[in-house]
Amino acid sequence: MPTLYSQAESNTQKTWFLIFVFLVFIIGLGWLFSYLLDTRIILILAVVISILTSLSSYWYSDKIVLQLTHARPIQKKDNPELYRIVENLCITAGLPLPKIYILNESQPNAFATGRDKYHSVIVVTKGLLEKLERVELEGVIAHELSHIGNRDILLGTVVVVLVGIVALLSDWFLRMSFWSGMRERDSKDSTGIILMILGIVAALLAPIAATLLRLAISRKREFLADATGALLTRYPEGLARALEKISSVQNPLRVANNATSHLFICSPFRGRQSKSWLTKLFSTHPPVEERIKALRQMSV
């Protein structure tokens, strides 16, 4: 039976392996496009533009998300019990106290955001506070604090940068290959034609592959937050029961959108999802059943 420590370590290793694959994928793609177009400028520009556009969203991520979801801040006097839970878990995790917000939604859900542990926010819905028992709420809060402690917002930004690089590389390659042509020496032989076809196919499929890698990393970070959160509470069953209750409520979140859905502890698009393999492949969250099973197989 896996322990909480081994489960967390395994998920960390899998995440970094996926990032390594992502980097190798981008380097290979950049080399192929640069070789076929006989210029490195396409790779350099894609990296610079992706980093610059993502830095601004990373710096202001908490403000943007809070505006999109219409969450409101609360003080300790507004909900002393919630504040005590967050304070106690922060002491255990060695984290500064984040700002706490309430989302006026009946669907039980929660998320964390912020660029680092000193500028972090935890948001819980009104439905979460109404439907969960204390140990279950502790499991959810511990999960969200784990996202902050594991620097998942920063990692998510890095992955978005990598996806942006792939998208720009592919788009520019297709445009430049049709307008300026391939290297002259390659266009006169069969090898050059094969490479050209390979480049076009890669440009068309690369953004899809990059998106799948991003989603795979997102799912691994959810498993990691589950395991790390269970380490904080020393009670995996609390989070497992919370996930059961959260997933059983089928009404969708009114403020849910594709830009913020990956932040929530469970997908906010409740009642709108199919269970096909294709849906799971393009999902930002692992199936709740798998998360619950993993938690209940852990030993403290």
C-alpha positions in Angstrom: 0.0 0.0 0.0 1.5 3.4 -1.0 2.1 5.9 1.8 1.3 9.6 1.7 5.0 10.4 1.2 5.6 7.9 -1.6 2.4 9.0 -3.4 3.5 12.7 -3.2 7.0 11.9 -4.4 5.7 9.7 -7.3 3.4 12.5 -8.5 6.2 15.0 -8.3 8.5 12.8 -10.4 5.8 12.2 -13.0 5.2 16.0 -13.3 8.9 16.8 -13.9 9.1 13.9 -16.4 6.2 15.4 -18.3 7.9 18.9 -18.3 11.1 17.3 -19.5 9.2 15.7 -22.4 7.6 19.1 -23.1 11.0 20.8 -23.3 12.5 18.1 -25.5 9.3 18.4 -27.7 9.8 22.1 -28.1 13.5 21.9 -28.8 12.9 19.3 -31.5 10.1 21.3 -33.0 12.2 24.5 -33.0 15.1 22.7 -34.6 13.0 21.2 -37.3 11.3 24.5 -38.2 14.6 26.4 -38.0 16.3 23.9 -40.3 13.5 23.8 -42.9 13.3 27.6 -43.0 17.0 28.2 -42.6 16.6 30.7 -39.8 16.6 30.7 -36.0 14.7 33.9 -35.6 11.3 32.1 -35.5 12.3 30.2 -32.4 13.8 33.2 -30.7 10.7 35.4 -31.3 8.3 32.7 -30.2 10.1 32.3 -26.9 10.3 36.1 -26.2 6.7 36.8 -27.1 5.3 33.9 -25.1 7.3 34.9 -22.0 6.3 38.6 -22.2 2.6 37.9 -22.7 2.5 35.3 -19.9 4.4 37.4 -17.3 1.6 40.0 -17.1 -1.1 37.4 -16.6 1.0 35.6 -14.0 1.7 38.9 -12.1 -2.0 39.8 -12.0 -3.5 36.3 -12.0 -5.2 36.7 -8.6 -6.9 40.0 -9.5 -8.0 38.7 -12.9 -9.5 35.5 -11.5 -11.3 37.2 -8.6 -12.9 39.7 -11.0 -14.0 36.9 -13.4 -15.6 34.9 -10.5 -17.0 37.9 -8.5 -15.7 36.4 -5.3 -15.8 38.7 -2.2 -13.2 39.0 0.6 -14.2 38.1 4.2 -12.6 39.0 7.6 -12.2 36.7 10.5 -15.3 38.0 12.2 -17.4 37.0 9.1 -16.5 33.3 9.5 -14.3 32.5 12.5 -14.4 28.7 12.0 -13.2 28.9 8.4 -10.4 31.3 9.5 -9.3 29.0 12.3 -9.1 26.0 9.9 -7.0 28.0 7.4 -4.8 29.4 10.1 -4.1 26.0 11.7 -3.3 24.4 8.4 -1.1 27.3 7.4 0.9 26.8 10.6 1.2 23.1 9.9 2.3 23.8 6.3 4.6 26.6 7.2 2.8 29.0 4.9 1.7 32.6 5.5 -2.1 33.2 5.9 -3.6 33.8 2.4 -6.5 36.1 1.8 -9.9 34.3 2.0 -12.7 34.9 -0.3 -16.3 33.6 -0.6 -18.0 32.8 -3.9 -21.8 33.1 -3.7 -22.5 29.8 -5.5 -24.5 26.8 -4.3 -22.2 24.3 -6.0 -19.6 23.1 -3.5 -16.1 24.0 -4.8 -12.9 25.9 -4.1 -9.7 27.1 -5.7 -6.5 28.9 -4.9 -4.6 31.5 -6.9 -1.8 34.1 -6.5 1.7 34.4 -7.9 3.4 33.1 -4.7 2.8 32.2 -1.1 3.0 35.8 0.0 0.4 36.9 -2.5 -2.1 34.0 -2.4 -5.8 33.7 -2.2 -8.1 30.9 -1.3 -11.7 31.0 -2.5 -14.5 28.7 -1.3 -18.1 28.7 -2.4 -21.0 29.2 -0.1 -22.2 25.7 -1.1 -18.9 24.2 0.2 -19.4 25.7 3.6 -23.0 24.5 3.8 -22.5 20.9 2.7 -19.2 19.8 4.2 -18.3 18.7 7.7 -15.3 20.2 9.4 -12.9 17.3 8.6 -14.0 17.4 5.0 -13.6 21.2 4.8 -10.1 20.8 6.3 -9.3 18.3 3.5 -10.3 20.8 0.8 -8.5 23.7 2.4 -5.3 21.5 2.8 -5.6 20.6 -0.9 -5.7 24.3 -1.9 -2.9 25.3 0.4 -0.9 22.5 -1.2 -1.3 24.1 -4.6 0.1 27.3 -3.0 3.0 25.5 -1.3 3.8 23.4 -4.4 3.9 26.7 -6.5 1.4 25.3 -9.0 0.4 28.8 -10.2 4.0 29.4 -11.2 4.3 26.0 -12.8 1.0 26.5 -14.6 2.3 29.8 -16.0 5.5 28.1 -17.2 3.5 25.5 -19.0 1.3 28.1 -20.6 4.4 29.8 -21.9 5.6 26.5 -23.4 2.2 25.9 -25.1 2.3 29.5 -26.4 5.8 28.9 -27.9 4.5 25.8 -29.7 1.5 27.6 -31.0 3.6 30.5 -32.3 6.2 28.2 -33.8 3.6 26.3 -35.7 1.7 29.3 -36.9 4.8 31.2 -38.1 6.2 28.1 -39.8 3.1 27.5 -41.8 3.0 31.2 -42.9 6.7 31.4 -43.7 6.9 28.1 -45.5 4.1 29.1 -47.9 5.3 32.7 -48.4 9.1 32.3 -48.4 9.5 28.6 -49.3 11.9 26.0 -47.9 15.6 26.1 -48.2 16.4 26.1 -51.9 18.7 23.1 -51.8 16.0 21.0 -50.0 13.2 21.9 -52.4 15.0 20.2 -55.4 15.2 16.7 -54.0 12.9 14.0 -52.6 14.4 14.4 -49.1 13.5 18.1 -49.1 9.9 17.4 -50.1 9.6 14.7 -47.4 10.9 17.1 -44.8 8.6 19.8 -46.0 5.6 17.5 -45.6 6.9 16.4 -42.2 7.2 20.0 -41.1 3.7 20.9 -42.2 2.2 17.9 -40.4 4.2 18.7 -37.3 3.0 22.3 -37.4 -0.6 21.2 -37.6 -0.4 18.6 -34.9 2.1 20.2 -32.5 -0.5 22.6 -30.8 -2.8 19.6 -30.0 0.1 17.6 -28.6 1.2 20.6 -26.5 -2.3 21.1 -25.1 -2.5 17.4 -24.2 0.9 17.7 -22.3 -0.4 20.8 -20.5 -3.5 18.9 -19.4 -1.5 15.9 -18.3 0.7 18.1 -16.1 -2.5 19.7 -14.7 -3.9 16.4 -13.8 -0.7 15.2 -12.1 -0.7 18.4 -10.0 -4.2 17.6 -8.8 -3.0 14.2 -7.6 0.0 15.8 -6.0 -2.2 18.4 -4.2 -4.4 15.6 -3.0 -1.5 13.7 -1.5 0.2 16.8 0.0 -3.1 18.0 1.4 -3.7 14.6 3.0 -0.2 14.9 4.6 -1.2 18.2 6.2 -4.4 16.8 7.8 -3.0 13.3 8.4 -6.5 12.1 7.4 -6.9 11.2 3.7 -10.5 10.1 4.3 -11.6 13.7 5.0 -10.6 14.8 1.5 -12.0 11.6 -0.1 -15.4 12.2 1.5 -15.3 15.9 0.5 -14.6 14.9 -3.2 -17.6 12.5 -3.0 -19.9 15.2 -1.8 -18.6 17.8 -4.2 -18.9 15.5 -7.3 -22.4 14.4 -6.3 -23.8 17.9 -6.7 -24.6 18.2 -10.4 -25.7 21.9 -10.8 -23.0 23.8 -12.7 -21.2 26.8 -11.4 -22.7 30.0 -12.9 -19.4 31.8 -13.2 -17.5 28.9 -14.6 -15.6 29.4 -17.8 -12.7 27.7 -19.6 -10.2 30.3 -18.5 -10.7 29.5 -14.7 -12.1 25.9 -14.7 -8.6 24.3 -14.1 -8.2 26.2 -10.8 -11.1 24.5 -9.0 -10.7 21.4 -6.9 -13.3 19.7 -9.1 -14.4 20.7 -12.5 -17.1 23.4 -12.2 -18.9 22.2 -15.4 -21.0 19.7 -13.4 -23.8 18.1 -15.3 -22.4 19.1 -18.7 -19.6 16.6 -19.0 -19.6 13.2 -20.7 -17.4 10.3 -19.5 -15.9 9.3 -22.8 -12.2 8.7 -23.1 -11.8 11.8 -25.3 -13.4 14.0 -22.6 -11.0 12.5 -20.0 -8.0 13.1 -22.4 -8.9 16.8 -22.7 -9.9 17.3 -19.1 -8.0 19.5 -16.7 -8.8 17.3 -13.7 -8.4 13.5 -13.2 -11.6 11.6 -12.7 -12.9 12.1 -9.2 -13.3 8.3 -8.8 -9.5 7.8 -9.4 -8.6 10.6 -6.9 -10.9 9.1 -4.2 -9.5 5.6 -4.8 -5.9 6.9 -4.6 -6.6 8.7 -1.3 -8.2 5.6 0.2 -5.3 3.4 -0.8 -2.9 5.6 1.1 -1.5 4.9 4.5 -0.5 7.7 6.9 
